[in-house]
Amino acid sequence: MEQKIALVTGANKGIGYEVAAQLAARNFRVFVGARNEKAGREAAIEIGNDAAFLKIDVADEKGIHAAAAEFAKSVDHLDVLVNNAGILLEDDESALEITPALFETTLRTNTLGPLFVARGFKSLLQKSKAPRIVIVSSGSGQLTDGADGWAPAYSISKTALNGVTVQLAAALPDFAINSVCPGWVRTDMGGSKATRSVEQGAAGIVWLAADAPQNLTGKFLRDRKVIPW
Ligand SMILES: NC(=O)c1ccc[n+]([C@@H]2O[C@H](COP(=O)([O-])OP(=O)(O)OC[C@H]3O[C@@H](n4cnc5c(N)ncnc54)[C@H](OP(=O)(O)O)[C@@H]3O)[C@@H](O)[C@H]2O)c1
């Protein structure tokens, strides 16, 4: 069977690292996307199985195009893009008080970042027989039953990110493009009290990247099940 190629953003730690490691263990050729070169290179070495580092800051549109050009020096297509990188900033506490700078930084990274990475790698994905984009969102962005006032800038960025998912799915009907919530996961972002391990958090993402039906697209999922927006 032909080896599939995957790029995971924010793969130097947390859920992204675990997704990259699981895909590499399943014989994907994995590109470990990270903005921090040292951390990204170390993660790629630790993951092994031919995983390679790719420098990519998802908040830097020019840098994304440079990353795609760098990527294309090693391989001629991309099968799976996992848009995982994300931030939750300190002081993201009240919709009445968040600053424009905090809001803009959060939206640039969590919402525009995944859109621009998808656009930057679109022509490489189009060369795949079964292109997939997995967009790591959050239940906190759910309008049905999600938003409760917690981390408003982050939550709004994920609500808008779900909008990015449906727009991309409409624009690229031959792709499988879905949002996924990993649950509350013990990472630097999720904290030590979170209910899920990184393995549990990564499972639904890896399923969408590798096993889900190719005709499942434009949906929001958790634990392999479609959930409301
Ligand atoms: N943990 C949870 O409970 C939870 C729940 C729902 C959704 N999620 C989502 O899951 C994803 C991964 O979160 P996590 O819990 O694994 O968080 P994490 O441990 O804080 O890791 C976040 C990753 O994203 C990277 N990143 C941030 N900004 C970036 C940028 N501009 N360019 C490239 N990489 C960037 C970080 O790189 P640096 O090391 O350089 O900062 C890091 O590798 C995020 O999208 C998050 O919103 C997490």
The ligand as a Tripos MOL2 file, in Angstrom:
@<TRIPOS>MOLECULE
LIG
   48    52     1     0     0
SMALL
NO_CHARGES

@<TRIPOS>ATOM
      1 N1         -6.4220   20.4510   25.7630 N.am      1 LIG1
      2 C1         -7.7410   20.5420   25.6630 C.2       1 LIG1
      3 O1         -8.4810   20.2570   26.6210 O.2       1 LIG1
      4 C2         -8.3900   20.9570   24.3580 C.ar      1 LIG1
      5 C3         -9.7830   20.9260   24.2880 C.ar      1 LIG1
      6 C4        -10.4040   21.2880   23.0850 C.ar      1 LIG1
      7 C5         -9.6340   21.6590   22.0080 C.ar      1 LIG1
      8 N2         -8.2700   21.6880   22.1010 N.ar      1 LIG1
      9 C6         -7.5060   22.0940   20.9190 C.3       1 LIG1
     10 O2         -6.5300   21.1120   20.6400 O.3       1 LIG1
     11 C7         -5.4250   21.7350   19.9630 C.3       1 LIG1
     12 C8         -4.1260   21.3400   20.6610 C.3       1 LIG1
     13 O3         -4.1940   21.7990   21.9880 O.3       1 LIG1
     14 P1         -3.2820   21.2270   23.1820 P.3       1 LIG1
     15 O4         -4.1680   20.9870   24.3260 O.co2     1 LIG1
     16 O5         -2.4040   20.1530   22.6680 O.co2     1 LIG1
     17 O6         -2.4320   22.5500   23.5080 O.3       1 LIG1
     18 P2         -0.8880   22.7850   23.8240 P.3       1 LIG1
     19 O7         -0.3190   21.6450   24.5840 O.co2     1 LIG1
     20 O8         -0.8250   24.1560   24.3770 O.co2     1 LIG1
     21 O9         -0.2250   22.7520   22.3640 O.3       1 LIG1
     22 C9         -0.5610   23.7190   21.4240 C.3       1 LIG1
     23 C10         0.3430   23.5660   20.2260 C.3       1 LIG1
     24 O10         0.0040   24.5630   19.2600 O.3       1 LIG1
     25 C11         1.2120   25.2500   18.9140 C.3       1 LIG1
     26 N3          0.9800   26.6020   18.4360 N.ar      1 LIG1
     27 C12         0.3730   27.6350   19.0580 C.ar      1 LIG1
     28 N4          0.4090   28.7290   18.2800 N.ar      1 LIG1
     29 C13         1.0440   28.3730   17.1290 C.ar      1 LIG1
     30 C14         1.3920   29.0510   15.9460 C.ar      1 LIG1
     31 N5          1.1160   30.3520   15.7570 N.pl3     1 LIG1
     32 N6          2.0310   28.3580   14.9500 N.ar      1 LIG1
     33 C15         2.3440   27.0550   15.1380 C.ar      1 LIG1
     34 N7          2.0770   26.3610   16.2550 N.ar      1 LIG1
     35 C16         1.4240   27.0210   17.2440 C.ar      1 LIG1
     36 C17         2.0620   25.2130   20.1730 C.3       1 LIG1
     37 O11         3.4030   25.5260   19.8610 O.3       1 LIG1
     38 P3          4.4090   26.2010   20.9540 P.3       1 LIG1
     39 O12         4.9390   25.0630   21.7730 O.co2     1 LIG1
     40 O13         5.4310   26.8580   20.0870 O.co2     1 LIG1
     41 O14         3.5830   27.1640   21.7560 O.co2     1 LIG1
     42 C18         1.8240   23.7650   20.5720 C.3       1 LIG1
     43 O15         2.6120   22.9070   19.7770 O.3       1 LIG1
     44 C19        -5.6980   23.2400   19.9830 C.3       1 LIG1
     45 O16        -6.2610   23.6520   18.7560 O.3       1 LIG1
     46 C20        -6.7290   23.3790   21.1010 C.3       1 LIG1
     47 O17        -7.5320   24.5190   20.9400 O.3       1 LIG1
     48 C21        -7.6230   21.3480   23.2560 C.ar      1 LIG1
@<TRIPOS>BOND
     1     1     2 1
     2     2     3 2
     3     2     4 1
     4     4     5 ar
     5     4    48 ar
     6     5     6 ar
     7     6     7 ar
     8     7     8 ar
     9     8     9 1
    10     8    48 ar
    11     9    10 1
    12     9    46 1
    13    10    11 1
    14    11    12 1
    15    11    44 1
    16    12    13 1
    17    13    14 1
    18    14    15 2
    19    14    16 1
    20    14    17 1
    21    17    18 1
    22    18    19 2
    23    18    20 1
    24    18    21 1
    25    21    22 1
    26    22    23 1
    27    23    24 1
    28    23    42 1
    29    24    25 1
    30    25    26 1
    31    25    36 1
    32    26    27 ar
    33    26    35 ar
    34    27    28 ar
    35    28    29 ar
    36    29    30 ar
    37    29    35 ar
    38    30    31 1
    39    30    32 ar
    40    32    33 ar
    41    33    34 ar
    42    34    35 ar
    43    36    37 1
    44    36    42 1
    45    37    38 1
    46    38    39 2
    47    38    40 1
    48    38    41 1
    49    42    43 1
    50    44    45 1
    51    44    46 1
    52    46    47 1
@<TRIPOS>SUBSTRUCTURE
     1 LIG1         1 GROUP 0 **** ****
